[in-house]
Amino acid sequence: MSTQPQTLAQAPELPPADLLKMHYLMLLARRLDERMWLLNRQGKIAFVISCQGHEGAQVGTAWALRPGIDWVLPYYRDLALVLALKMTPREIMLGAFARAEDPSSGGRQMPSHYGSPRLKIVSGSSPVATKIPHAAGVALACKLRHEDAVTAVYFGEGSTSQGDFHEGLNFAAVQRLPVVFVCENNEWAISTPLSKEMAIERVAQRGSAYGIPGETVNGSDVVKVYQAMKQAVARARQGEGPTLLEVLTVRLTSHSSDDNQFSYRPKEELQTEQEHHEPLAAFARYLRQAGVLDTPKEQELEARVAAEVDDATAYAERAAPPAPESLLDHVYADAEPQQ
Ligand SMILES: Cc1ncc(C[n+]2csc(CCOP(=O)(O)OP(=O)(O)O)c2C)c(N)n1
């Protein structure tokens, strides 16, 4: 990452209980993610695409949203985000094991295409950035219905070079829609580095082309991320239109379980990022300094998270796969028109 880490900000509006819950969710996401890699290498689940290094961006922004009221269109890295929005570890593992009970797609879509009708989490298509104009559409519907729901859509910086990004931002800006565009910038699009993705320094600069505010925050400064998102959400809710929020993150794993990042990325770069920009450790340090976290509390949280990860894994492993007859559901239109 090219920016220096910022000093962690103080936030009087976040009581210690909230800070601890945020830390717990980041830890839960990290440990679930790590377990999924083990399950993949054991041949038990087909595919993993990681949130590791993005947890601060995701939990910090989620904290400014109202789960089940605001609409959220996540992308595949958003495990910590959907946990913060109240998806459960069991639901996550049911998707990873492609089980019938998986709320995202009944075990039929690739894992990590998170969706939950109960929580207004909208599952996306695999072509990156397509969810950005979808989010503008959701926000337009909310505006026409005079609902005060805000829509938040998440994507990587590589996705901002797709046409869908530009069309979605332009439409949302012209219509002053209640939407927040959250870019998790880890400076890689699989093996393509940032310098080959765009000729500008910051994704946030793209906002000015559409007449909307663009802001960049450090994703390992969870409190700052929350504050920036809170401001963007308030702007949307007050009818002042969209914001482009760029959160600087690090990608601590290969792009996915089918990739080897060391075929294109220097090992030293990853080491530097782990030492200086790793959000889970940075937030734990902040909480220790603030007197909110200590070793016994940390051990207690680790034990609780380990039990939840074990439970979710065992539950999903035992759960039934989708029925063969459901193979073509939602793939083709029904032969008989529905009344
Ligand atoms: C339209 C389209 N082109 C290419 C791909 C293949 N692809 C999947 S993820 C990805 C990288 C996206 O990078 P970015 O948006 O920066 O997100 P990151 O994975 O780095 O978080 C690509 C190129 C795709 N899914 N859709």
The ligand as an SDF file (V2000), in Angstrom:
LIG
                    3D

 26 27  0  0  0  0  0  0  0  0999 V2000
  -16.2900   -8.5500  -16.2960 C   0  0  0  0  0  0  0  0  0  0  0  0
  -15.2930   -9.4730  -15.6590 C   0  0  0  0  0  0  0  0  0  0  0  0
  -14.0360   -9.5230  -16.0980 N   0  0  0  0  0  0  0  0  0  0  0  0
  -13.1310  -10.3480  -15.5200 C   0  0  0  0  0  0  0  0  0  0  0  0
  -13.5130  -11.1510  -14.4620 C   0  0  0  0  0  0  0  0  0  0  0  0
  -12.4940  -12.0720  -13.8000 C   0  0  0  0  0  0  0  0  0  0  0  0
  -12.1920  -11.5010  -12.4870 N   0  0  0  0  0  0  0  0  0  0  0  0
  -12.7440  -11.9740  -11.3530 C   0  0  0  0  0  0  0  0  0  0  0  0
  -12.2690  -11.1540  -10.0080 S   0  0  0  0  0  0  0  0  0  0  0  0
  -11.2610  -10.1410  -10.9060 C   0  0  0  0  0  0  0  0  0  0  0  0
  -10.4210   -9.0900  -10.2450 C   0  0  0  0  0  0  0  0  0  0  0  0
  -11.2140   -7.9730   -9.7470 C   0  0  0  0  0  0  0  0  0  0  0  0
  -10.3500   -7.0990   -9.0570 O   0  0  0  0  0  0  0  0  0  0  0  0
  -10.8940   -6.0360   -8.0550 P   0  0  0  0  0  0  0  0  0  0  0  0
  -12.1730   -5.4650   -8.5630 O   0  0  0  0  0  0  0  0  0  0  0  0
   -9.8000   -5.0970   -7.7770 O   0  0  0  0  0  0  0  0  0  0  0  0
  -11.2520   -6.8820   -6.7590 O   0  0  0  0  0  0  0  0  0  0  0  0
  -10.3050   -7.7430   -5.8170 P   0  0  0  0  0  0  0  0  0  0  0  0
  -10.4810   -9.1760   -6.2430 O   0  0  0  0  0  0  0  0  0  0  0  0
   -8.9040   -7.2670   -5.9680 O   0  0  0  0  0  0  0  0  0  0  0  0
  -10.8170   -7.5230   -4.4440 O   0  0  0  0  0  0  0  0  0  0  0  0
  -11.3230  -10.4510  -12.2600 C   0  0  0  0  0  0  0  0  0  0  0  0
  -10.5510   -9.7720  -13.3140 C   0  0  0  0  0  0  0  0  0  0  0  0
  -14.8530  -11.0850  -14.0430 C   0  0  0  0  0  0  0  0  0  0  0  0
  -15.3150  -11.8180  -13.0200 N   0  0  0  0  0  0  0  0  0  0  0  0
  -15.7220  -10.2250  -14.6350 N   0  0  0  0  0  0  0  0  0  0  0  0
  1  2  1  0
  2  3  1  0
  2 26  2  0
  3  4  2  0
  4  5  1  0
  5  6  1  0
  5 24  2  0
  6  7  1  0
  7  8  2  0
  7 22  1  0
  8  9  1  0
  9 10  1  0
 10 11  1  0
 10 22  2  0
 11 12  1  0
 12 13  1  0
 13 14  1  0
 14 15  2  0
 14 16  1  0
 14 17  1  0
 17 18  1  0
 18 19  2  0
 18 20  1  0
 18 21  1  0
 22 23  1  0
 24 25  1  0
 24 26  1  0
M  CHG  1   7   1
M  END
$$$$
